[in-house]
């Protein structure tokens, strides 16, 4: 059995990837804060902002893990909040943000590599990992941390049955983009640019991006340690 664990699979890109993988015969398990009502893959509700969330989720799906011949992990779940300048950040939201965006992928990888099952990790990154954006200190910081963690993980996995790589999906028409557009200019200086992505039709659908990810990184084996970008895969 080819098992796929997708975080943030109840909507957006995570759901699109999950549905693509189902058509290819994967046994899909979605790990999300909420459940989608109209999907056929298995869903496990998990709070990735809690340090115990990953452990509880893996306990729930342990019978499935024991049957898997290989595991594919797509770490897609992420928070954008809190969006504000440092000094104005909500401490509770900041803690949840770091747990979800950075600590959860680290804990999931650490836990799964303790099993004797070939595992492939795809971690969803962002252009924000490569440059500072005023108001996005949390998001830029956690995505940059995820990049370096994944690159180090891939280095450690050389010569093993496991692999890890990054995927940059670009800007998509998702609930995260709606959150960004609702920001004030005081909190997020570039908010008008992101509002223009919607009005000018520059947001790709999650279904399009999910299909490209699966075709480029799963239909053919992805390269360990490589960063794949939607901008290179769609001309």
C-alpha positions as a Markdown table, in Angstrom:
| # | Residue | x | y | z |
|---|---|---|---|---|
| 1 | Unk | 0.0 | 0.0 | 0.0 |
| 2 | Unk | 1.2 | 3.5 | -0.9 |
| 3 | Unk | 0.2 | 5.7 | 2.0 |
| 4 | Unk | 0.0 | 9.5 | 1.6 |
| 5 | Unk | -0.3 | 11.8 | 4.6 |
| 6 | Unk | -1.4 | 15.3 | 3.7 |
| 7 | Unk | -1.6 | 18.1 | 6.2 |
| 8 | Unk | -4.2 | 20.8 | 5.7 |
| 9 | Unk | -6.1 | 18.5 | 3.4 |
| 10 | Unk | -9.7 | 19.7 | 4.1 |
| 11 | Unk | -9.5 | 22.5 | 1.6 |
| 12 | Unk | -7.3 | 24.4 | -0.8 |
| 13 | Unk | -4.1 | 23.0 | -2.1 |
| 14 | Unk | -4.0 | 20.1 | 0.4 |
| 15 | Unk | -7.4 | 18.9 | -0.7 |
| 16 | Unk | -6.4 | 19.2 | -4.4 |
| 17 | Unk | -3.3 | 17.1 | -3.8 |
| 18 | Unk | -5.2 | 14.5 | -1.8 |
| 19 | Unk | -7.8 | 14.1 | -4.6 |
| 20 | Unk | -5.1 | 13.8 | -7.3 |
| 21 | Unk | -3.3 | 11.1 | -5.3 |
| 22 | Unk | -6.5 | 9.2 | -4.8 |
| 23 | Unk | -6.9 | 8.9 | -8.6 |
| 24 | Unk | -3.4 | 7.3 | -8.6 |
| 25 | Unk | -4.3 | 4.6 | -6.1 |
| 26 | Unk | -2.8 | 6.1 | -3.0 |
| 27 | Unk | -4.4 | 5.4 | 0.4 |
| 28 | Unk | -4.8 | 9.0 | 1.5 |
| 29 | Unk | -5.1 | 10.3 | 5.0 |
| 30 | Unk | -5.8 | 14.0 | 5.5 |
| 31 | Unk | -4.6 | 15.7 | 8.7 |
| 32 | Unk | -6.4 | 18.9 | 9.3 |
| 33 | Unk | -8.0 | 21.1 | 12.0 |
| 34 | Unk | -11.5 | 20.6 | 10.4 |
| 35 | Unk | -13.2 | 18.0 | 8.2 |
| 36 | Unk | -14.4 | 18.4 | 4.7 |
| 37 | Unk | -17.9 | 17.0 | 4.2 |
| 38 | Unk | -17.7 | 15.8 | 0.6 |
| 39 | Unk | -14.4 | 13.9 | 0.2 |
| 40 | Unk | -13.9 | 10.1 | 0.3 |
| 41 | Unk | -10.4 | 9.9 | 1.7 |
| 42 | Unk | -9.8 | 9.3 | 5.4 |
| 43 | Unk | -9.6 | 12.4 | 7.6 |
| 44 | Unk | -8.1 | 12.8 | 11.0 |
| 45 | Unk | -8.7 | 16.0 | 12.9 |
| 46 | Unk | -5.5 | 17.3 | 14.4 |
| 47 | Unk | -4.4 | 20.6 | 16.0 |
| 48 | Unk | -1.0 | 21.2 | 14.5 |
| 49 | Unk | -0.6 | 24.2 | 16.7 |
| 50 | Unk | -0.3 | 21.9 | 19.7 |
| 51 | Unk | 3.0 | 20.1 | 20.4 |
| 52 | Unk | 0.9 | 16.9 | 21.2 |
| 53 | Unk | -1.1 | 17.1 | 18.0 |
| 54 | Unk | 1.3 | 15.1 | 15.8 |
| 55 | Unk | 1.7 | 12.4 | 18.4 |
| 56 | Unk | -2.1 | 12.0 | 18.8 |
| 57 | Unk | -2.6 | 11.9 | 15.0 |
| 58 | Unk | 0.0 | 9.2 | 14.5 |
| 59 | Unk | -1.5 | 7.1 | 17.3 |
| 60 | Unk | -4.8 | 7.3 | 15.5 |
| 61 | Unk | -3.5 | 6.1 | 12.2 |
| 62 | Unk | -0.9 | 3.6 | 13.5 |
| 63 | Unk | -2.9 | 0.6 | 12.1 |
| 64 | Unk | -2.6 | 2.2 | 8.6 |
| 65 | Unk | 1.1 | 3.0 | 9.1 |
| 66 | Unk | 1.8 | -0.7 | 9.8 |
| 67 | Unk | 0.3 | -1.7 | 6.5 |
| 68 | Unk | 2.2 | 0.8 | 4.4 |
| 69 | Unk | 5.0 | -0.2 | 2.0 |
| 70 | Unk | 5.9 | 3.4 | 1.4 |
| 71 | Unk | 4.8 | 6.8 | 2.8 |
| 72 | Unk | 4.5 | 10.1 | 1.1 |
| 73 | Unk | 4.2 | 13.1 | 3.3 |
| 74 | Unk | 3.0 | 16.5 | 1.9 |
| 75 | Unk | 3.4 | 19.1 | 4.6 |
| 76 | Unk | 1.0 | 21.8 | 3.3 |
| 77 | Unk | -0.7 | 23.2 | 6.4 |
| 78 | Unk | 0.3 | 26.7 | 7.3 |
| 79 | Unk | -1.0 | 29.8 | 9.1 |
| 80 | Unk | -0.5 | 33.4 | 7.9 |
| 81 | Unk | -1.7 | 35.1 | 11.1 |
| 82 | Unk | -0.4 | 37.0 | 13.0 |
| 83 | Unk | 0.2 | 39.7 | 10.3 |
| 84 | Unk | 1.6 | 42.8 | 11.9 |
| 85 | Unk | 4.8 | 44.6 | 12.7 |
| 86 | Unk | 7.0 | 43.1 | 15.4 |
| 87 | Unk | 5.9 | 44.7 | 18.7 |
| 88 | Unk | 2.3 | 44.4 | 17.7 |
| 89 | Unk | 2.1 | 40.6 | 17.3 |
| 90 | Unk | -0.4 | 38.6 | 19.4 |
| 91 | Unk | 1.8 | 36.2 | 21.5 |
| 92 | Unk | -0.8 | 33.4 | 21.4 |
| 93 | Unk | -1.2 | 33.6 | 17.6 |
| 94 | Unk | 2.5 | 33.8 | 17.2 |
| 95 | Unk | 3.1 | 30.6 | 19.2 |
| 96 | Unk | 0.4 | 28.7 | 17.2 |
| 97 | Unk | 2.0 | 30.0 | 14.0 |
| 98 | Unk | 5.4 | 28.6 | 14.8 |
| 99 | Unk | 4.0 | 25.3 | 16.0 |
| 100 | Unk | 1.9 | 24.8 | 12.8 |
| 101 | Unk | 4.4 | 26.1 | 10.2 |
| 102 | Unk | 7.7 | 24.9 | 11.5 |
| 103 | Unk | 7.5 | 22.6 | 14.6 |
| 104 | Unk | 4.8 | 20.3 | 13.2 |
| 105 | Unk | 6.7 | 19.4 | 10.1 |
| 106 | Unk | 9.8 | 18.8 | 12.2 |
| 107 | Unk | 8.0 | 16.6 | 14.6 |
| 108 | Unk | 6.2 | 14.6 | 11.9 |
| 109 | Unk | 9.4 | 13.9 | 10.0 |
| 110 | Unk | 11.1 | 12.9 | 13.3 |
| 111 | Unk | 8.3 | 10.5 | 14.2 |
| 112 | Unk | 7.9 | 8.9 | 10.8 |
| 113 | Unk | 11.6 | 8.2 | 10.3 |
| 114 | Unk | 11.5 | 6.0 | 13.4 |
| 115 | Unk | 9.5 | 3.5 | 11.3 |
| 116 | Unk | 11.3 | 1.2 | 9.0 |
| 117 | Unk | 9.3 | 2.4 | 5.9 |
| 118 | Unk | 10.6 | 4.3 | 2.9 |
| 119 | Unk | 9.3 | 7.8 | 3.3 |
| 120 | Unk | 9.2 | 10.8 | 1.0 |
| 121 | Unk | 8.7 | 14.3 | 2.3 |
| 122 | Unk | 7.4 | 17.2 | 0.2 |
| 123 | Unk | 7.3 | 20.5 | 2.3 |
| 124 | Unk | 5.4 | 23.4 | 0.8 |
| 125 | Unk | 7.4 | 26.6 | 0.9 |
| 126 | Unk | 6.9 | 30.1 | -0.2 |
| 127 | Unk | 8.7 | 33.0 | -1.8 |
| 128 | Unk | 8.4 | 34.6 | 1.6 |
| 129 | Unk | 11.2 | 32.2 | 2.7 |
| 130 | Unk | 13.7 | 34.1 | 0.5 |
| 131 | Unk | 12.9 | 37.7 | 1.3 |
| 132 | Unk | 11.7 | 39.9 | 4.1 |
| 133 | Unk | 8.2 | 41.3 | 3.9 |
| 134 | Unk | 7.1 | 43.9 | 6.3 |
| 135 | Unk | 4.3 | 42.6 | 8.5 |
| 136 | Unk | 5.1 | 39.0 | 7.7 |
| 137 | Unk | 8.0 | 38.4 | 10.2 |
| 138 | Unk | 6.3 | 35.2 | 11.5 |
| 139 | Unk | 5.6 | 33.8 | 8.0 |
| 140 | Unk | 8.9 | 34.7 | 6.5 |
| 141 | Unk | 10.7 | 33.3 | 9.5 |
| 142 | Unk | 8.9 | 30.0 | 9.7 |
| 143 | Unk | 9.1 | 29.4 | 6.0 |
| 144 | Unk | 12.8 | 30.2 | 5.9 |
| 145 | Unk | 13.2 | 27.8 | 8.8 |
| 146 | Unk | 11.2 | 25.1 | 7.0 |
| 147 | Unk | 13.5 | 25.5 | 4.0 |
| 148 | Unk | 16.7 | 25.1 | 5.9 |
| 149 | Unk | 15.2 | 22.2 | 8.0 |
| 150 | Unk | 14.2 | 20.4 | 4.7 |
| 151 | Unk | 17.6 | 21.0 | 3.1 |
| 152 | Unk | 19.3 | 19.6 | 6.2 |
| 153 | Unk | 16.9 | 16.7 | 6.3 |
| 154 | Unk | 17.6 | 15.9 | 2.7 |
| 155 | Unk | 21.4 | 16.0 | 3.4 |
| 156 | Unk | 20.9 | 13.5 | 6.2 |
| 157 | Unk | 18.8 | 11.2 | 4.0 |
| 158 | Unk | 21.4 | 10.8 | 1.2 |
| 159 | Unk | 22.1 | 7.1 | 0.7 |
| 160 | Unk | 18.9 | 6.0 | 2.4 |
| 161 | Unk | 15.4 | 4.9 | 1.1 |
| 162 | Unk | 14.0 | 8.3 | 2.2 |
| 163 | Unk | 13.9 | 11.7 | 0.4 |
| 164 | Unk | 12.9 | 15.3 | 1.1 |
| 165 | Unk | 12.2 | 18.2 | -1.2 |
| 166 | Unk | 10.5 | 21.6 | -1.3 |
| 167 | Unk | 7.7 | 22.9 | -3.5 |
| 168 | Unk | 6.8 | 26.6 | -4.0 |
| 169 | Unk | 3.2 | 26.9 | -5.2 |
| 170 | Unk | 3.2 | 30.6 | -5.9 |
| 171 | Unk | 0.0 | 32.6 | -5.2 |
| 172 | Unk | -3.3 | 30.7 | -5.3 |
| 173 | Unk | -6.9 | 31.5 | -4.8 |
| 174 | Unk | -7.2 | 30.2 | -1.3 |
| 175 | Unk | -8.6 | 31.2 | 2.1 |
| 176 | Unk | -5.1 | 32.3 | 3.1 |
| 177 | Unk | -5.1 | 34.9 | 0.3 |
| 178 | Unk | -8.5 | 36.2 | 1.6 |
| 179 | Unk | -6.9 | 36.6 | 5.0 |
| 180 | Unk | -4.0 | 38.5 | 3.5 |
| 181 | Unk | -6.3 | 40.8 | 1.6 |
| 182 | Unk | -8.2 | 41.6 | 4.8 |
| 183 | Unk | -5.1 | 43.0 | 6.4 |
| 184 | Unk | -4.7 | 46.7 | 7.1 |
| 185 | Unk | -2.0 | 48.7 | 5.4 |
| 186 | Unk | -0.6 | 49.6 | 8.8 |
| 187 | Unk | -0.2 | 45.9 | 9.6 |
| 188 | Unk | 0.9 | 44.8 | 6.1 |
| 189 | Unk | 2.5 | 47.4 | 3.8 |
| 190 | Unk | 2.1 | 45.4 | 0.6 |
| 191 | Unk | -1.6 | 44.6 | 1.0 |
| 192 | Unk | -2.6 | 46.4 | -2.1 |
| 193 | Unk | -0.3 | 44.3 | -4.2 |
| 194 | Unk | -2.0 | 41.2 | -2.9 |
| 195 | Unk | -5.5 | 42.6 | -3.5 |
| 196 | Unk | -4.4 | 43.3 | -7.1 |
| 197 | Unk | -3.6 | 39.6 | -7.6 |
| 198 | Unk | -7.4 | 38.9 | -7.2 |
| 199 | Unk | -8.7 | 41.8 | -9.3 |
| 200 | Unk | -6.2 | 41.1 | -12.1 |
| 201 | Unk | -6.9 | 37.4 | -12.2 |
| 202 | Unk | -3.3 | 36.4 | -11.2 |
| 203 | Unk | -4.3 | 33.7 | -8.7 |
| 204 | Unk | -4.0 | 30.1 | -9.8 |
| 205 | Unk | -6.5 | 27.6 | -8.7 |
| 206 | Unk | -5.4 | 25.1 | -6.0 |
| 207 | Unk | -6.5 | 22.3 | -8.4 |
| 208 | Unk | -4.1 | 23.5 | -11.1 |
| 209 | Unk | -1.2 | 23.8 | -8.6 |
| 210 | Unk | -2.0 | 20.4 | -7.0 |
| 211 | Unk | -2.0 | 18.7 | -10.4 |
| 212 | Unk | 1.3 | 20.3 | -11.3 |
| 213 | Unk | 2.9 | 19.2 | -8.0 |
| 214 | Unk | 1.7 | 15.6 | -8.4 |
| 215 | Unk | 2.8 | 15.4 | -12.1 |
| 216 | Unk | 6.2 | 16.9 | -11.4 |
| 217 | Unk | 7.1 | 15.3 | -8.1 |
| 218 | Unk | 5.1 | 12.1 | -7.6 |
| 219 | Unk | 4.3 | 10.7 | -11.1 |
| 220 | Unk | 8.1 | 10.7 | -11.5 |
| 221 | Unk | 10.4 | 10.5 | -8.5 |
| 222 | Unk | 11.5 | 13.9 | -7.2 |
| 223 | Unk | 15.2 | 14.7 | -6.6 |
| 224 | Unk | 16.3 | 14.6 | -3.0 |
| 225 | Unk | 17.1 | 18.1 | -1.7 |
| 226 | Unk | 15.7 | 20.0 | -4.7 |
| 227 | Unk | 13.3 | 23.0 | -4.5 |
| 228 | Unk | 10.6 | 22.8 | -7.2 |
| 229 | Unk | 8.7 | 25.9 | -8.1 |
| 230 | Unk | 5.4 | 26.4 | -9.9 |
| 231 | Unk | 7.1 | 29.3 | -11.8 |
| 232 | Unk | 9.5 | 26.8 | -13.5 |
| 233 | Unk | 6.8 | 24.1 | -14.1 |
| 234 | Unk | 4.2 | 26.3 | -15.7 |
| 235 | Unk | 5.4 | 28.7 | -18.4 |
